[in-house]
Amino acid sequence: MGRSAYPSDLTNSEWEIIKPLLPEEKRRGRKREIERRRGS
């Protein structure tokens, strides 16, 4: 089941610009429970 889109959601082209600016996931600790792109 998918989720509804929000006005603040990024388009694919916007995400491709921002993605390289975010730090890499740490190798230690918990894995992310949600995708980065989906927010907090």
C-alpha positions as CSV (number, residue, x, y, z in Angstrom):
1,M,0.0,0.0,0.0
2,G,1.4,3.4,-1.0
3,R,1.1,6.7,0.7
4,S,-0.6,9.9,-0.5
5,A,1.6,12.6,-2.1
6,Y,2.2,15.8,-0.2
7,P,2.8,19.2,-1.7
8,S,6.2,19.3,-0.1
9,D,7.3,16.0,-1.8
10,L,10.3,16.2,-4.1
11,T,10.1,15.3,-7.7
12,N,12.7,12.8,-9.1
13,S,14.8,15.5,-10.6
14,E,14.8,17.6,-7.4
15,W,15.8,14.5,-5.4
16,E,18.7,13.8,-7.8
17,I,20.1,17.3,-7.0
18,I,19.7,16.9,-3.3
19,K,20.7,13.3,-2.8
20,P,24.5,13.8,-3.2
21,L,24.5,16.5,-0.6
22,L,23.2,14.3,2.2
23,P,25.7,12.4,4.3
24,E,26.1,8.6,3.7
25,E,24.3,6.2,6.1
26,K,26.5,5.2,9.0
27,R,27.8,1.6,9.0
28,R,27.2,1.2,12.8
29,G,24.0,1.5,14.7
30,R,20.4,1.0,13.6
31,K,19.4,0.8,10.0
32,R,17.0,3.5,8.8
33,E,13.3,2.6,9.2
34,I,12.1,5.0,6.5
35,E,13.6,6.0,3.2
36,R,15.5,9.3,3.3
37,R,13.3,10.7,0.6
38,R,10.2,10.2,2.6
39,G,11.3,12.5,5.3
40,S,11.1,12.1,9.1
